[in-house]
Amino acid sequence: MGKKLFVGNLPFSMIQSSLSNLFSEAGIVQSVTVITDPTGAPKGYAFIEMSTPEEAQKAIAQFNGKELKGQRLTVNEVRPQERPKKF
């Protein structure tokens, strides 16, 4: 089972293929989704799914805090959203 990562503070010029190539240094990249606004302009973050939890941890160690085109990346695991408790 793969592990999904959040990648923040991306340069707006980053595209899916570039991110996939970069993160493939840490292991097998299953998917890359660059988040855009309704006009198609990038919002500066993406979600990347690595093939194993070990590869995800390697990607976090390798890329969190790394400078890319003048931006310092934030890379961490995606955690499930907690739903508000109903009273």
HELIX and SHEET records of a PDB file:
HELIX    1   1 GLN A   16  PHE A   23  1                                   8    
HELIX    2   2 PRO A   53  PHE A   63  1                                  11    
SHEET    1   A 4 VAL A  29  THR A  36  0                                        
SHEET    2   A 4 PRO A  42  MET A  50 -1                                        
SHEET    3   A 4 LYS A   3  GLY A   8 -1                                        
SHEET    4   A 4 THR A  74  GLU A  77 -1                                        
SHEET    1   B 2 GLU A  67  LEU A  68  0                                        
SHEET    2   B 2 GLN A  71  ARG A  72 -1                                        
END                                                                             
